[in-house]
Amino acid sequence: MIKQKIQKIMCCCGNGVGTSLIMQMTVEEALDKLGVTHIEVIFLHQVSVQKL
């Protein structure tokens, strides 16, 4: 069995009112409180083909 570690978390929302950015900030805060490091959190606006 191969275990893969999470490297990125992508937050997205289709409404275009900033929800994905708020989600990104909330996820980053939660990861920080849990002491989790080395995970990139991005919101949909930042996603490009090269990053995926």
N, C-alpha and C positions, 0 to 999 in steps of 0.2 A: 504494500500500500504506500502510495506517495502522498506525503503531506505537503500542501502548498500554503505558504503564509500569505496573508492579505497584504498587498503592496499599495493598492489605491482604493479609495472609496469615492464614487461619483454621485453627487447629489444633483438631481434634476427635477424640474417642474415645467410644465408646458404653459403656464399662465403669463410668464414674463413680468412678474411684479416683485421679484427679488426673493421669492421663497427659497429657491435653491441656495442662494448666498446665506440666508439665515440658517438653513439646514447645515451648510458647510461649517459655519461658525459654531453651531450647537454640537455637531459631531466632533470637531476639533477640541472643544471644551471638555466633552465627555472623555475622549481619549486621553487628554492631559490629566484629568482627575484620576483616571484608571492607571496612569503611568505607562501607557502604551506609546511606543515611539516607532519611527521608521515606516509610518503609513502616511501616504500623501492623500489629502482630502481635496477634491476639486469640485467646482460647480459647473453646470452645463456650459456656461459662457466661456469657460477656459478650455474646453475640450476641443482638440483638433485630431486629425487622423494620425499625426506623428505621435501624439501622447498615448493613444490607445494601442 
